[in-house]
Each structure stands twice: as C-alpha cells, then as structure tokens.
Amino acid sequence: MATNINLLPQLPADIIEFQILSRLRVKSLLRFQSVCKPWKLLISSNPYFAKTHLDNSNHDSILLRRRRSEFMPWGDDGFDLHAHTMIIGCINGLVCFFNWRSGCLNELVSAIWNPATRQCVQIPALTDKTDGTPYCVGFGFDLVANDYKVVYVTTIWGQPLQGFIYSYNPDRWKKIAPSNFVYHGTLLNSNQPARVNESLYWLNRRANGIKTCLTVISFDVRHKTFRLLPDSFDRESKKDKVVLVNMRDSVAVIFYDWTALFGGTIDVHIFSERCGEWSKMCIEGLESTFVVAEKLLTCFPNGDILFEGPDLDLYCVSPELGTIKDLKSPEKKGNEGKYYFDGSAYSESLIFLEGMKPWCDHLDVEGFSLEKD
C-alpha cells in the first residue's frame, strides 16, 4: 500500500532554519546554499540568521597565527597571509588586518575579513600624515551602534595621544580628540590590544626614575575617549614576561616566566571596572609538565590560558581546576623554525558586511595580499 506523503509529519520551516541549520558549521551551510533559493537567501544574506548562528557557535576557539604568515583556526585548515600583514583583532568571526601600501609608508590600508566564508571588504586608505610616526592600532565594536571600528593612534613621546577612528557605517575615517594626558613609554602590544566590550587596552612600559613601571592605556570606541587605568598592580614582579589579555571579559595583566609549566607560578592581575581597582590571583600548585613555557599566546573565553611550548606544542592552563592540558598540536611537517606570533578568541560566523567580496578577487596587491593555501 502506497504511503500518502502528505500524511507524513513535517517540521516547520523556522524549526529547520533556526533550531537545526543555525547549529551547523559554516562549511556545511555554504554547501547547503545550493539546496534551494530560500536557503541560499537565508544563509547568505539574513542578518538575524547570522546572529543566531553566531550565538550557537563554539566560543571556546582560538585563531592562531604563525610568525611566517599563516593564520589558522585551531583544529581546521589554515589560511595564508602576506608576510608583512598585521592582524589587529577578531570580533564576531571577522578578522581585521592592515599593512602599509607598498613603497608608500604614509598610506595605511586595511580590510575586514571573514575566514569562514572567505569574503572581505577593504577599508578606505588612511593617508593623513602617518609616515614614520610611532603608532598603535586596534579593532573594536560599538555595541549600541552595531558598528565595527578601526583605530589608529600616534604615540609620540611627550605629546597627548591622538589619531583617527574608522567607522564601517558610514565608511569613513574621523579624527580622535587628543587624550587629556601626555604619553611617555613604550607600548608592548601596539598592534594587537586586548579588547573588552567596547574598549581597547594597551600595556605601556615607562621609566620611573631608575626603575620601570607598567601602565594600561584604554580607548573607548563608542565615546572615543582615552584614559589611564590605575597602575597599582605588582610592578616589582621578578618574572621576566608580561602580557595583557582579556580574561573572562575583564582586562588582565599576567606575569610569568619559563617555569610556568614547570611547577612555577603565574601572577594574574585583573582590573574591575565596577570598583576601579586591581585584584591579584596567583596560579600555583600546577603539576609539572617538565616543559619550558616559551610564550603565553592568549586566553580562552572561559578563562583558561594558552601557552606555547617547544616545537609548536600547545598547553592549556586552567586557573579554576589547577590543571595543565597538553593540546593536540597541528601538523608540524614543514614548520621547522616557525613559532606562533599571537592568538585571538574566535567563533566562526556567517557575518556579512555590505561590500564584501570573495577574498581571492578583491584585494589590491600593492597593499597586502592573501595567498591561497
């Protein structure tokens, strides 16, 4: 007896789209665009679906960049960038990078790229007196205006901080009002600041008599204002390495040395925006891995800390559990002499910005280039 297909139960379209499709990997969704026209429109151009998919994505992922140009999502295929291209941030699955136009050091070119969909949009060049001047850059997000921002700030000794901010909407650069304090020192993370909510943070080392001290400079991308955070964290730490990171949506200064994975301690100073104060947490009692901590790369969104050991091995330290986990490292063949340059919290997404085009057809080769895998 033939079955009447009309009697079979069918799932409502919104259940299929927002409860099933929105939980799939981007790679699968891109293939599913060919199933039917409604799915193609849903996946390629529906901002609500893209936001729902982003909310369902794995937020405990890290995007790693090797020193020799590769930029790779952990556990996935890598992407190659021009060796001189600088990555300045990752927000909602979008990566911002920049370079100086070839043979023209007073023209800054940059782009916003979605590695998952392999589409990008180039940002108008910044040409206003940027040649040879010390600077710092950042990639931010205005939560109220739902707008992506790129910041370029000149860091001239003895002068206030000032510069330019780019807004994707309305697609232009504007001057930033000078800071109400004078800049002195050297930024330790000038090309990749820590980002917490709507603020970017740079770690600054400056002389204080015969000693040096550390201060944190922040910039609010919505209000376009600079400020100096209180510098009451441990400036006398004997540990020789220090980084500034986002740890569980708070800015944190972490001191460590080569013994961090070898039975040593890790000092973490976390700033509370509510109280306006620093608090200290000491991570100790970790089981020794007998591995040298080459570099602290970044923090996972859950607060775990990612270290690089010898030979591109990766180790995850959980402050909450007091454990060290040896992560499965990517394929090392052909990676001799390479090491990781930095890492960013990453969630693959379908986020599409107006004007985005396939990455292989879009970028001006005089500015920077993306190279196929």
C-alpha positions in Angstrom: 0.0 0.0 0.0 1.5 3.3 -1.0 2.1 5.9 1.7 0.5 9.3 1.3 3.4 11.7 1.6 1.1 14.4 2.8 0.3 12.4 5.9 4.0 12.3 7.0 4.9 14.7 9.8 6.9 17.8 8.6 8.9 20.2 10.7 8.0 23.8 10.5 10.5 25.9 8.4 11.5 28.0 11.4 12.5 24.9 13.3 14.6 23.6 10.5 16.2 27.0 9.9 16.8 28.4 13.4 17.0 25.2 15.5 18.9 22.9 13.1 20.7 24.8 10.4 21.8 27.5 12.8 23.8 24.9 14.7 25.8 23.6 11.8 29.4 24.5 10.8 29.8 27.3 8.2 31.5 24.9 5.8 28.3 22.8 5.7 26.0 25.8 5.4 27.9 27.1 2.4 27.3 23.8 0.6 23.6 23.9 1.6 23.1 27.2 -0.2 22.6 25.1 -3.4 19.7 23.1 -1.9 17.0 25.8 -2.7 16.7 29.5 -3.2 15.1 30.2 0.3 18.1 28.5 2.0 20.6 30.4 -0.2 19.0 33.7 0.8 18.8 32.6 4.5 22.4 31.6 4.7 24.0 34.3 2.6 22.0 37.5 3.5 19.8 37.1 6.5 21.4 39.1 9.4 19.1 37.5 12.0 20.1 34.0 11.0 23.7 35.0 11.0 23.4 36.4 14.5 21.5 33.3 15.7 24.3 31.1 14.2 27.0 33.2 15.9 25.2 32.8 19.2 25.2 29.0 18.7 28.8 28.8 17.7 31.7 27.4 19.7 33.1 30.3 21.7 36.0 28.4 23.2 38.0 28.5 20.0 41.3 30.3 19.3 42.6 31.6 16.0 46.4 31.2 15.9 48.9 33.0 13.6 52.4 31.6 13.0 55.3 34.0 12.6 55.7 33.2 9.0 52.4 34.4 7.7 49.9 31.5 8.4 46.7 32.4 10.2 44.8 29.3 11.3 41.7 28.4 13.2 42.6 25.8 15.8 41.8 22.3 14.5 40.9 23.4 11.0 42.6 24.3 7.7 44.9 27.3 7.7 44.9 30.5 5.7 48.0 32.2 4.3 48.5 36.0 4.6 51.3 38.2 3.2 54.3 38.0 5.5 54.1 41.7 6.4 50.4 41.8 7.1 49.5 42.6 10.7 46.4 41.1 12.5 44.9 43.6 14.9 41.8 41.9 16.2 38.9 39.4 15.8 35.3 40.2 16.5 32.2 38.1 15.7 34.2 35.9 13.4 35.6 38.9 11.5 39.3 39.5 11.4 40.8 42.9 10.8 44.3 43.3 9.4 46.4 46.1 7.9 49.6 46.9 6.1 51.4 49.9 4.6 50.9 50.4 0.8 54.0 49.1 -1.0 56.5 51.9 -1.4 54.3 54.4 0.5 54.7 54.5 4.2 52.2 57.3 4.7 49.3 55.3 3.4 47.7 52.7 5.7 45.5 50.1 4.0 43.3 47.7 5.9 40.5 45.2 5.5 37.9 43.2 7.4 37.9 39.5 6.5 35.6 36.6 7.3 37.9 33.5 7.2 34.9 31.1 7.4 33.2 32.5 4.3 36.4 33.8 2.7 35.0 37.2 2.0 36.4 40.5 2.8 35.9 44.3 2.4 38.7 46.8 2.0 38.7 49.8 4.2 39.4 53.3 2.7 43.1 54.1 3.0 44.2 56.4 5.7 46.6 58.9 4.1 46.7 61.8 6.7 50.3 62.2 7.9 51.1 58.7 9.2 54.6 58.4 7.7 57.3 57.3 10.1 55.4 58.2 13.3 55.2 55.7 16.2 51.6 54.3 16.4 49.3 51.7 17.8 46.2 50.2 16.2 43.1 48.3 17.2 39.8 46.7 16.1 36.7 47.4 18.1 33.0 47.2 18.1 30.3 49.7 19.2 27.6 47.6 20.8 25.0 50.4 20.7 25.5 51.4 17.0 26.3 47.8 16.0 29.3 49.2 14.2 32.8 47.9 13.6 35.7 50.4 14.3 39.4 50.5 13.4 41.6 52.8 15.5 44.9 54.3 14.5 46.7 56.3 17.3 50.0 58.1 17.1 52.3 57.5 20.2 54.7 60.4 20.3 56.8 60.8 23.4 55.8 63.9 25.4 52.6 64.5 23.5 48.9 63.6 24.0 47.7 60.5 22.2 45.7 61.4 19.1 44.8 59.8 15.8 41.9 58.5 13.7 39.0 56.2 14.0 37.3 54.4 11.1 33.6 53.5 11.3 32.3 50.9 8.9 29.0 52.8 9.0 29.3 55.5 7.5 32.6 54.1 5.9 35.0 56.9 6.7 37.8 58.0 9.0 37.5 60.7 11.6 40.0 62.5 13.8 40.1 61.5 17.5 40.3 64.2 20.1 43.7 64.3 21.9 44.0 62.5 25.3 43.9 64.5 28.5 47.3 63.1 29.5 50.8 63.1 27.9 52.2 59.9 26.6 55.5 58.5 27.8 56.9 55.0 27.4 56.8 52.0 25.0 53.7 50.0 24.1 54.2 46.3 24.5 51.2 45.3 22.4 50.9 48.2 19.9 49.5 46.1 17.1 47.0 43.8 19.0 45.4 45.4 22.0 43.3 43.5 24.4 39.6 44.1 23.8 36.9 44.0 26.5 33.4 45.0 25.4 33.7 48.5 23.8 37.3 49.3 25.0 40.7 48.6 23.7 43.7 48.3 26.1 47.4 48.7 25.5 50.2 47.8 28.0 52.7 50.6 28.4 56.2 50.4 29.9 57.7 53.7 31.0 60.7 54.8 33.1 60.1 55.9 36.7 63.4 57.1 38.0 65.9 54.2 37.9 63.0 51.7 37.6 60.4 51.0 35.0 56.7 50.7 35.7 53.7 49.4 33.7 50.5 51.3 33.0 47.5 50.4 31.0 46.0 52.8 28.4 42.4 52.3 27.3 40.3 53.7 24.4 36.5 53.6 24.4 35.5 53.2 20.7 31.9 54.4 21.3 32.7 57.5 23.3 36.1 58.0 21.5 38.0 58.8 24.8 41.3 57.8 26.2 42.1 57.1 29.8 44.9 55.7 32.1 44.0 52.8 34.4 45.3 52.9 38.0 48.7 51.3 37.9 48.6 49.6 41.3 49.3 46.1 40.2 52.6 44.4 41.0 55.2 46.4 39.3 58.0 44.7 41.2 57.4 41.2 39.8 60.6 39.3 39.3 59.1 37.4 36.4 60.6 38.5 33.1 57.5 38.1 30.8 54.3 40.1 30.9 51.2 40.1 28.7 47.9 42.0 28.6 44.8 39.8 27.8 41.0 39.6 28.1 40.3 37.2 30.8 36.6 36.4 31.3 35.6 39.8 30.0 38.0 41.7 32.2 41.4 43.2 31.3 44.2 41.3 33.0 48.0 41.7 33.3 49.8 38.3 33.5 53.3 37.9 34.8 55.1 34.6 34.1 58.5 33.1 33.2 59.8 29.9 31.7 58.9 27.9 34.8 55.1 28.5 34.3 54.6 24.9 33.0 57.4 23.5 35.1 56.0 23.8 38.6 56.3 27.6 38.7 53.7 30.3 39.5 51.7 32.6 37.3 50.6 36.0 38.7 47.4 37.4 37.3 46.2 41.0 38.0 42.6 41.6 37.0 41.0 45.0 36.7 37.4 45.6 37.9 35.7 48.3 36.0 33.0 48.4 38.7 35.4 49.0 41.6 38.2 50.7 39.6 40.8 48.5 41.3 43.2 45.7 40.5 43.0 42.3 42.3 45.7 39.7 42.3 45.4 36.0 41.7 48.3 33.6 42.0 48.1 30.4 40.0 50.3 27.8 41.7 50.5 24.2 42.6 50.2 23.1 39.0 51.5 19.6 38.2 54.8 20.0 36.4 54.9 19.1 32.7 58.8 19.5 32.6 58.2 21.8 29.6 59.5 25.3 29.1 56.9 28.0 28.7 58.0 29.7 25.5 55.2 32.2 25.2 51.7 33.0 26.6 49.6 33.3 23.5 46.1 34.3 24.7 43.2 33.3 27.0 40.2 31.2 26.0 36.8 32.9 26.7 36.3 30.6 29.7 39.5 32.0 31.4 41.9 29.1 30.5 45.4 30.3 29.4 47.1 29.1 26.3 50.8 28.6 26.3 53.3 27.7 23.6 55.9 25.2 24.5 58.9 24.0 22.4 58.3 22.7 18.8 54.8 24.4 18.4 53.3 22.3 21.2 50.4 23.9 22.9 49.4 23.7 26.6 46.2 24.9 28.3 46.3 26.0 31.9 43.0 26.0 33.8 43.2 28.5 36.8 39.9 27.2 38.1 40.9 23.5 38.1 44.7 24.0 38.6 45.5 21.7 35.7 47.7 21.7 32.6 46.4 20.0 29.5 48.6 19.0 26.6 46.7 20.0 23.5 47.0 18.1 20.3 49.2 20.3 18.1 48.6 20.9 14.4 50.6 19.1 11.8 54.3 20.1 12.3 55.6 19.0 8.9 57.4 21.8 7.3 57.1 24.0 10.4 60.8 23.9 11.4 61.9 27.3 12.6 58.4 28.6 13.0 56.6 29.7 16.1 53.2 31.2 17.0 53.1 35.0 16.8 49.7 35.6 18.5 46.3 34.2 19.1 42.7 35.6 19.3 39.4 34.3 20.6 37.5 33.2 17.6 34.0 32.0 16.6 33.3 31.1 13.0 30.4 33.1 11.7 28.3 34.0 8.7 28.5 37.7 9.5 28.5 39.6 6.2 29.3 43.3 5.8 28.0 45.3 2.8 30.6 45.4 0.1 32.3 42.1 1.0 33.6 40.2 -2.0 35.4 36.8 -2.4 38.9 37.3 -0.9 40.8 35.9 -3.9 39.3 38.5 -6.2 39.2 41.6 -4.0 42.4 42.9 -2.5 44.8 45.4 -4.1 48.2 43.6 -4.5 50.0 46.9 -3.8 48.6 47.0 -0.3 48.5 43.5 1.0 47.5 40.1 -0.3 46.0 36.8 0.7 47.7 33.7 -0.7 45.8 30.5 -1.4 46.5 27.5 0.8 
